[in-house]
Amino acid sequence: MSEIQPTTAHPCVATTAAVARYLLAIHEIARDGSRVTYANLARRIGVSTPSAHEMVGRLSELGLVTRDPLALTQDGTSAALVLSGRERAARRLAGDVLGLDDEAADAEAHVLAATLSPLLGRRLTDWAHKQDAAGGAA
């Protein structure tokens, strides 16, 4: 899948799984009210702190994060929100339609959200919104 480009109108409609994983992790840490540090980012993702430093450097070059403080930029936040929506929709598909238990649905949704094409990502989130509007019937 192609790498996202910085400062586009719709960042993260196509991204690598690694970029997606970091953006989601930074977003989740901040959403949980914790301070985003290299150490807690590395811990959340399951990599070494030097690996987290290296990837944050790449994300900074793409215009998706700032380093001091470590935070998502506007484009990074937009990308994380797109990914988060995809992940929620994929979790719904995995659990409600495919019958996976919660733990398996969460794991599969995380992988799927990061690897969907832009078209499938939009279609999946549209499907989930329609399911919500219809009262949750899958």
Contacts in CASP RR format, 6 or more apart in sequence:
PFRMAT RR
TARGET T0000
AUTHOR 0000-0000-0000
METHOD contacts of the structure
MODEL  1
MSEIQPTTAHPCVATTAAVARYLLAIHEIARDGSRVTYANLARRIGVSTP
SAHEMVGRLSELGLVTRDPLALTQDGTSAALVLSGRERAARRLAGDVLGL
DDEAADAEAHVLAATLSPLLGRRLTDWAHKQDAAGGAA
1 14 0 8 1.000
1 15 0 8 1.000
1 16 0 8 1.000
1 115 0 8 1.000
1 117 0 8 1.000
2 14 0 8 1.000
3 14 0 8 1.000
3 15 0 8 1.000
3 16 0 8 1.000
3 19 0 8 1.000
3 62 0 8 1.000
4 11 0 8 1.000
4 12 0 8 1.000
4 13 0 8 1.000
4 14 0 8 1.000
4 15 0 8 1.000
4 19 0 8 1.000
4 62 0 8 1.000
4 64 0 8 1.000
4 79 0 8 1.000
5 11 0 8 1.000
5 62 0 8 1.000
6 61 0 8 1.000
6 62 0 8 1.000
6 63 0 8 1.000
6 64 0 8 1.000
6 75 0 8 1.000
7 63 0 8 1.000
7 75 0 8 1.000
8 75 0 8 1.000
10 78 0 8 1.000
10 82 0 8 1.000
11 64 0 8 1.000
11 75 0 8 1.000
11 76 0 8 1.000
11 78 0 8 1.000
11 79 0 8 1.000
11 82 0 8 1.000
12 19 0 8 1.000
12 20 0 8 1.000
12 23 0 8 1.000
12 76 0 8 1.000
12 78 0 8 1.000
12 79 0 8 1.000
12 80 0 8 1.000
12 82 0 8 1.000
12 83 0 8 1.000
13 82 0 8 1.000
13 118 0 8 1.000
14 117 0 8 1.000
14 118 0 8 1.000
15 23 0 8 1.000
15 79 0 8 1.000
15 83 0 8 1.000
15 114 0 8 1.000
16 114 0 8 1.000
17 111 0 8 1.000
17 114 0 8 1.000
17 115 0 8 1.000
18 55 0 8 1.000
19 55 0 8 1.000
19 58 0 8 1.000
19 59 0 8 1.000
19 62 0 8 1.000
19 64 0 8 1.000
20 83 0 8 1.000
20 113 0 8 1.000
20 114 0 8 1.000
20 115 0 8 1.000
21 45 0 8 1.000
21 110 0 8 1.000
21 114 0 8 1.000
22 41 0 8 1.000
22 45 0 8 1.000
22 52 0 8 1.000
22 55 0 8 1.000
22 56 0 8 1.000
22 59 0 8 1.000
23 59 0 8 1.000
23 64 0 8 1.000
23 72 0 8 1.000
23 76 0 8 1.000
23 79 0 8 1.000
23 80 0 8 1.000
23 83 0 8 1.000
24 80 0 8 1.000
24 83 0 8 1.000
24 84 0 8 1.000
24 87 0 8 1.000
24 110 0 8 1.000
24 113 0 8 1.000
24 114 0 8 1.000
25 41 0 8 1.000
25 44 0 8 1.000
25 45 0 8 1.000
26 36 0 8 1.000
26 41 0 8 1.000
26 65 0 8 1.000
26 70 0 8 1.000
26 71 0 8 1.000
26 72 0 8 1.000
26 80 0 8 1.000
27 72 0 8 1.000
27 77 0 8 1.000
27 80 0 8 1.000
27 81 0 8 1.000
27 83 0 8 1.000
27 84 0 8 1.000
28 44 0 8 1.000
29 35 0 8 1.000
29 36 0 8 1.000
29 40 0 8 1.000
29 41 0 8 1.000
29 44 0 8 1.000
30 36 0 8 1.000
30 71 0 8 1.000
30 72 0 8 1.000
34 40 0 8 1.000
36 69 0 8 1.000
36 70 0 8 1.000
36 71 0 8 1.000
37 70 0 8 1.000
38 49 0 8 1.000
38 52 0 8 1.000
38 53 0 8 1.000
38 56 0 8 1.000
38 70 0 8 1.000
39 49 0 8 1.000
39 52 0 8 1.000
41 52 0 8 1.000
41 56 0 8 1.000
41 70 0 8 1.000
42 48 0 8 1.000
42 49 0 8 1.000
42 51 0 8 1.000
42 52 0 8 1.000
45 52 0 8 1.000
47 55 0 8 1.000
56 65 0 8 1.000
56 67 0 8 1.000
56 70 0 8 1.000
57 65 0 8 1.000
57 67 0 8 1.000
59 65 0 8 1.000
59 76 0 8 1.000
60 66 0 8 1.000
60 67 0 8 1.000
63 73 0 8 1.000
63 75 0 8 1.000
63 76 0 8 1.000
64 72 0 8 1.000
64 73 0 8 1.000
64 75 0 8 1.000
64 76 0 8 1.000
64 79 0 8 1.000
65 71 0 8 1.000
65 72 0 8 1.000
65 73 0 8 1.000
65 76 0 8 1.000
66 72 0 8 1.000
66 73 0 8 1.000
72 79 0 8 1.000
72 80 0 8 1.000
83 113 0 8 1.000
83 114 0 8 1.000
84 113 0 8 1.000
85 113 0 8 1.000
85 125 0 8 1.000
85 128 0 8 1.000
86 112 0 8 1.000
86 113 0 8 1.000
86 116 0 8 1.000
86 121 0 8 1.000
86 124 0 8 1.000
86 125 0 8 1.000
87 109 0 8 1.000
87 110 0 8 1.000
87 112 0 8 1.000
87 113 0 8 1.000
88 109 0 8 1.000
88 128 0 8 1.000
89 113 0 8 1.000
89 121 0 8 1.000
89 124 0 8 1.000
89 125 0 8 1.000
89 127 0 8 1.000
89 128 0 8 1.000
90 108 0 8 1.000
90 109 0 8 1.000
90 112 0 8 1.000
90 113 0 8 1.000
90 116 0 8 1.000
90 124 0 8 1.000
91 105 0 8 1.000
91 106 0 8 1.000
91 109 0 8 1.000
92 128 0 8 1.000
92 131 0 8 1.000
92 138 0 8 1.000
93 109 0 8 1.000
93 124 0 8 1.000
93 127 0 8 1.000
93 128 0 8 1.000
94 100 0 8 1.000
94 104 0 8 1.000
94 105 0 8 1.000
94 108 0 8 1.000
94 109 0 8 1.000
94 112 0 8 1.000
95 101 0 8 1.000
95 102 0 8 1.000
95 105 0 8 1.000
96 131 0 8 1.000
96 136 0 8 1.000
96 138 0 8 1.000
97 138 0 8 1.000
98 105 0 8 1.000
99 105 0 8 1.000
100 108 0 8 1.000
116 124 0 8 1.000
131 137 0 8 1.000
131 138 0 8 1.000
END
